[in-house]
Amino acid sequence: MSDFIALLQYRTTQEGGRKTPAFSKYRPQIKFDFDEMQTSGEQTFIDKDTVYPGEEVKAAIRLAGVIYFRGRLAEGMLFEFREGPRVIGTGKILEILNDTLKIDH
């Protein structure tokens, strides 16, 4: 089950993003501003299978570290997604599907 829906903006190669496209079910690291903790976040793209550098896509995100983020996320919250130390894109939570993650839970 997915934890939230997000709007993802992939950086262009010139901005330091990927050189190759990402495919649905891609699992980069996700990092929120409020913590140094990162976790794997599987991105299931909505309405497309492939995203190229510089493109935007809506995706369902499934976090590996759900327990750690319990009660810490809110709609509208921004995050980065990374390959190692390199930020390859940014995201914004549009809708939280897993109620245990909501701040007001």
NUMIVEX-307990 format. One line per 10 residues: number of its first residue (from 0); their letters; for each residue x, y negated, z negated of N, C-alpha, C, CB. Coordinates in steps of 0.001 Angstrom, whole numbers, plus 524288, in hexadecimal, padded with zeros to 5 digits. Glycine has a CB too. Layout:
NUM) A) X Y Z X Y Z X Y Z X Y Z  ...
END
This chain:
0) MSDFIALLQY) 80344 804A9 80000 80000 80000 80000 8036F 7FB18 80000 7FC4A 80001 7FB39  801C3 7F73A 802DD 804AA 7F24B 80317 8037D 7EEF6 7FE48 8034D 7EF3F 80821  8074C 7EBC0 7FCCF 806BC 7E874 7F830 804C1 7E2FD 7F96F 80BDD 7E810 7F569  8064D 7E0E4 7FDFF 8044E 7DBC8 7FF96 804EB 7DAFA 80574 8071E 7D76D 7FC9C  801F3 7D733 80772 8025B 7D58F 80CE8 80584 7D089 80CEA 7FCC9 7D4C4 80F8A  8092E 7D026 8109A 80C81 7CB7E 810DD 80D24 7C9B3 8167B 811E2 7CC94 80E6D  80E3C 7C4B3 81701 80FC2 7C280 81C07 815B2 7C245 81BF8 80D39 7BCE9 81D05  8182A 7C4F9 81FA3 81DDB 7C552 81FDB 81FF5 7C20D 82456 81F9C 7CB05 82073  8241B 7BF35 8235B 826CF 7BC3C 8276C 82C5C 7BE66 827CF 826D2 7B62A 82630  82D6D 7C10F 82C1A 832B3 7C31B 82CF8 83636 7BEBA 82EF7 8329F 7C7C0 830E6
10) RTTQEGGRKT) 83ADA 7BE4A 82CC4 83E98 7BA65 82E97 840A8 7BBF8 833F4 84325 7B9C3 82AA7  84228 7B808 836FD 844AB 7B921 83BFD 84A2D 7BB17 83AF4 844BF 7B433 83F8F  84C83 7BD74 83ED7 851EE 7BF3F 83E5C 85576 7BA9D 83D06 853CA 7C1F0 84380  85477 7B612 83F74 8579B 7B161 83E75 85710 7AF7A 838D2 85605 7AD06 84236  85297 7B078 8365A 851B3 7AEEA 830E8 853D6 7B2F4 82D0B 84BDB 7AE19 82FF1  85643 7B706 82F08 8586E 7BB19 82BB1 85510 7BFF3 82B47 85950 7B8FA 82667  850E5 7C01D 82E5C 84D5E 7C49A 82E39 84F7C 7C93F 8313F 84819 7C316 83060  84C27 7CD0C 83205 84DA0 7D1CE 834D2 84EFF 7D0A4 83A80 84935 7D5D0 83492  85229 7D415 83CB5 85363 7D3BD 8424D 84FAB 7D72C 8456D 85920 7D55C 84359  84D30 7DACD 842C5 849AD 7DE88 8454F 8443F 7DE1B 842E3 84BCD 7E434 844D0
20) PAFSKYRPQI) 8403F 7E005 845A4 83AF5 7DFC1 84373 83A4B 7E34F 83EB5 836F7 7E134 8479A  83644 7E22B 83BA2 834BE 7E583 8373A 82FCB 7E867 838D6 833DA 7E239 8320B  82F3B 7ED1A 836E5 82AB2 7F04B 83826 8274F 7F0FD 8334F 82C63 7F5A4 83A56  8223E 7F1C5 8342F 81EA6 7F2A6 82FDF 820BB 7F708 82C6F 8191C 7F3F7 831E7  8201D 7F684 82761 82216 7FA0A 82346 827BC 7F8B9 821CC 821BB 7FFC8 82519  829C5 7F470 823C7 82F03 7F282 82270 82F25 7F152 81C95 83078 7ED7F 825BB  8339E 7F257 819FF 833F4 7F1C9 8144B 838A3 7EE8A 8128C 8343A 7F71F 811C7  8387E 7E96B 8135A 83CB5 7E624 8114E 83BFA 7E54B 80B70 83CE0 7E0D2 81435  83FCA 7E2C3 808FF 83F51 7E13D 8038A 83BF5 7DC4E 80338 844CF 7E055 80107  838C7 7DBE7 7FF22 8357B 7D74C 7FE3D 83753 7D4AF 7F93A 82F84 7D8D0 7FDE3
30) KFDFDEMQTS) 837BB 7CF7D 7F968 83967 7CC88 7F4D0 835D6 7C7D4 7F40E 83F2B 7CAC4 7F55C  833C3 7C74F 7EF4E 83095 7C2D3 7EDD0 83409 7BEEF 7EAE7 82BD5 7C489 7EA62  832C1 7B9E4 7EB35 835E0 7B5C7 7E8BB 8363E 7B646 7E2D1 833A3 7B08E 7EA11  8324C 7B882 7E051 83213 7B881 7DA9C 835C0 7BC7C 7D817 82C92 7B990 7D8DC  83886 7BFAF 7DB33 83BB4 7C3CB 7D8E2 84018 7C565 7DC8C 83855 7C885 7D786  84448 7C76E 7DA56 84899 7C96D 7DD8F 84781 7CEF0 7DF94 84DB0 7C969 7DA6B  843A2 7D17D 7DD38 84240 7D6D7 7DEC3 8407C 7D6F9 7E471 83DEB 7D90A 7DB2F  8427B 7DACA 7E754 840A2 7DBC7 7ECA0 83E78 7E14A 7ECC1 84517 7DB08 7F0C5  83AE1 7E238 7F05A 838C1 7E775 7F0F9 837CE 7E877 7F6B9 833AA 7E827 7EDCC  837A5 7ED4D 7F82A 8364E 7EEAF 7FD84 83080 7ED8C 7FE58 8379B 7F48F 7FEAE
40) GEQTFIDKDT) 82F4A 7EB60 802E8 829DA 7EA3A 80423 82887 7EBEF 809A1 828BB 7E470 8037A  82581 7F01B 80A14 8241F 7F21B 80F40 8203B 7EE7B 811E4 821DA 7F7A8 80EDB  82190 7ECC1 816A1 81E47 7E936 819AA 81B5C 7EC52 81DD4 8219A 7E4CC 81C35  8162E 7EC91 81D54 812F2 7EEF8 82159 81062 7EA81 82455 80EBF 7F2D9 81EF1  81237 7E9A5 82919 81058 7E533 82C27 80A99 7E5D7 82D94 813A0 7E48C 8311B  807C8 7E177 82DA9 80240 7E169 82F08 801CD 7DF68 834A6 7FEFD 7DDEB 82B1E  7FF4F 7E258 837FF 7FE4A 7E0FA 83D7D 80304 7E13E 84113 7FC1C 7DBA3 83DBF  80779 7E32E 83F46 80BE7 7E41D 842C6 80F97 7E7FF 8404D 80ECD 7DEFB 8440B  812D7 7EA6D 84391 8167C 7EE66 841AE 81C0A 7EC60 84137 81665 7F30F 84540  81D4D 7E837 84429 822A1 7E643 84483 822B2 7E063 843C3 82518 7E7BB 849C5
50) VYPGEEVKAA) 8267D 7DE7A 840C6 82724 7D8DB 83FFA 82CBD 7D773 8417B 825EA 7D73C 83A27  82D36 7D36B 844B9 83251 7D1AE 8468D 8343D 7CD19 8433F 83213 7D022 84C5E  83973 7CC54 84304 83B8D 7C7E3 84016 838D7 7C2CA 841AE 8417E 7C770 840F4  8374E 7BFAC 83DC4 834A1 7BABF 83EC3 82EB5 7BB27 83ED2 8366A 7B897 843CF  82C97 7BFE0 83EA1 826E9 7C08D 83ECB 8247C 7C0AE 8395F 8258C 7C587 841AF  81F62 7BFBE 8394E 81C37 7BFDB 8348E 81872 7C470 83509 81933 7BA8B 833B3  81740 7C6EB 830A6 813A9 7CB5A 830B6 81109 7CBD8 82B5F 81693 7D07C 83229  80C32 7CD9D 82B65 809A3 7CF17 8267E 80AFA 7D4C8 82587 80381 7CE34 826B3  80BDD 7D60B 82087 80D46 7DB69 81F34 80B25 7DCDF 819E2 81333 7DC20 81F52  80A03 7E1E4 81947 808B5 7E41B 8142F 80DE5 7E5CC 811C5 804AB 7E8DC 814A3
60) IRLAGVIYFR) 80EE1 7E42D 80CF1 813CA 7E549 80A4D 812E0 7E920 805D7 8164D 7E035 80840  8163A 7ED12 8059F 8160C 7F0DE 8014D 81B41 7F083 7FE73 814F8 7F6A8 80353  81B18 7EED9 7F988 81FD0 7EE27 7F66B 82189 7F34C 7F3F5 81EEB 7EA0D 7F22E  826B6 7F41B 7F3C3 828C3 7F8B4 7F10A 8289A 7F7CC 7EB25 82E6C 7F9F0 7F2D9  829A1 7F2F1 7E968 829E6 7F1C3 7E3D5 824F5 7EF4C 7E1AC 82E65 7EE3A 7E2CE  8207D 7F197 7E2BB 81B79 7EF58 7E11A 81B41 7EE50 7DB3F 81706 7F2F3 7E2A6  81D04 7F1F8 7D81B 81CA8 7F16C 7D265 81F92 7EC8B 7D08E 81EE1 7F654 7CFA6  8240A 7EB74 7D2E3 82725 7E6E7 7D159 82447 7E1C5 7D26B 82C5D 7E6ED 7D438  82125 7E1A3 7D68E 81E7A 7DCCC 7D824 818E2 7DC61 7D620 81E6F 7DC66 7DE01  81749 7DFFF 7D2C6 811F6 7DFE8 7D093 810DF 7DAAA 7CDF7 81136 7E467 7CC96
70) GRLAEGMLFE) 80C87 7D822 7CF74 80AE4 7D338 7CD17 80E58 7CE90 7CE77 80AC0 7D3D4 7C755  8115E 7CEEC 7D2BD 8151F 7CAC6 7D3F5 8144C 7C840 7D94A 81A8A 7CCEA 7D3B1  8107F 7CA16 7DC62 80FD0 7C811 7E1AD 80AAC 7C521 7E245 81011 7CC81 7E59C  80AA2 7C177 7E5F4 805F0 7BE5F 7E6F8 8057F 7BD59 7ECD3 8060E 7B922 7E3DF  800A9 7BCB7 7EE9C 7FFD0 7BB46 7F412 80236 7B5EE 7F509 7F9E4 7BB45 7F575  804C3 7B54F 7F983 80776 7B074 7FAD0 80D35 7B08E 7F95A 804DA 7ABF1 7F823  80ED8 7B473 7F642 8144A 7B4DA 7F492 817CF 7B614 7F93C 814E3 7B917 7F04E  81C6F 7B3AA 7F939 8203B 7B473 7FD63 82467 7B85D 7FBB7 822C2 7AF3D 7FEEC  826B9 7BB03 7FF8F 82AF7 7BEB2 7FE78 82E95 7BF02 80332 828C6 7C431 7FD16  8331E 7C13A 80249 836D5 7C236 80681 83710 7C812 8076A 83C5F 7BFF5 80531
80) FREGPRVIGT) 83856 7C99C 80C34 839B0 7CF14 80D14 83F10 7CF3F 80F88 83592 7D1E4 8109A  8420C 7D340 80DEE 847A5 7D356 80EF0 84991 7D8A9 810BB 84A91 7D1B7 80A1E  84E09 7D86F 8135A 85128 7DD18 81468 85637 7DC1B 81175 85216 7DE1A 81A93  856E9 7DEB0 80D1C 85B64 7DD9B 809BD 85B0C 7D7F7 807DA 860A8 7DE9C 80CAB  85F4F 7D4F8 8082B 85F30 7CF8E 8064C 85CE3 7CBB9 80A50 864AE 7CDD5 804DA  85BE6 7CD9D 80F0E 85A35 7CA28 81359 85440 7C991 81374 85C24 7CC4E 818A7  85267 7C4B6 8131B 84CC7 7C3A5 81384 84B4B 7C3EE 81944 84B52 7BE26 8111D  847B6 7C776 81A89 84620 7C806 81FFF 840AD 7C5D3 82103 8464A 7CDBB 82192  83DFF 7C426 81CD1 838D9 7C1DA 81D87 8366E 7C042 81860 8354C 7C59E 82053  83203 7BD9D 818E1 82F1E 7BBDC 8144A 8296F 7BD95 814D4 82F82 7B5CF 8139D
90) GKILEILNDT) 826D9 7BDEE 8105F 8216C 7BF94 81064 81E36 7BC7A 80C89 82104 7C552 80F30  81921 7BCAF 80D51 8155D 7BA25 809D7 81100 7BE0A 808CA 8132A 7B4EC 80C46  80FD3 7BEE2 803CE 80B9C 7C27A 80266 80662 7BFFA 803D1 80BCF 7C3E0 7FC74  80358 7C2B3 80707 7FE2C 7C0D4 80895 7F9DC 7C324 80531 7FD28 7C220 80E4A  7FA7A 7C821 803E0 7F66C 7CACD 800D0 7F8E8 7CF36 7FDC1 7F1FA 7CCEB 80463  7F7E5 7CF68 7F8AF 7F9E6 7D3A2 7F56A 7F5D8 7D801 7F551 7FB2A 7D1A9 7EFBF  7F78D 7DCA9 7F6D0 7F3FF 7E129 7F703 7F45E 7E471 7F206 7F539 7E492 7FBCE  7F8E9 7E461 7EF89 7F9C9 7E760 7EAB6 7F8FE 7E39F 7E61D 7FF77 7E9F0 7EA97  7F482 7E3F4 7E38F 7F315 7E04B 7DF64 7F6F9 7E01E 7DADC 7EDCC 7E1B1 7DD4F  7F9D8 7E453 7D9F6 7FD87 7E45B 7D58F 8020A 7E077 7D672 7FFBB 7E9ED 7D4BF
100) LKIDH) 802D3 7DECF 7DB40 8070E 7DB28 7DC6A 80594 7D579 7DB62 808B3 7DBC3 7E206  8008F 7D44E 7DB1E 7FECE 7CEDD 7DA9A 80050 7CC89 7D55E 7F8EC 7CE85 7DB4D  801F0 7C798 7D58C 80367 7C4C8 7D0C9 7FEDE 7C46A 7CCFF 8055C 7BF56 7D21D  7FA30 7C36D 7CF00 7F598 7C2CD 7CB9D 7F310 7C7F6 7CA31 7F19D 7BF5B 7CE3A  7F5D5 7CC41 7CB02 7F3B5 7D17D 7CA03 7F219 7D237 7C45B 7F7AE 7D5A0 7CB79
END
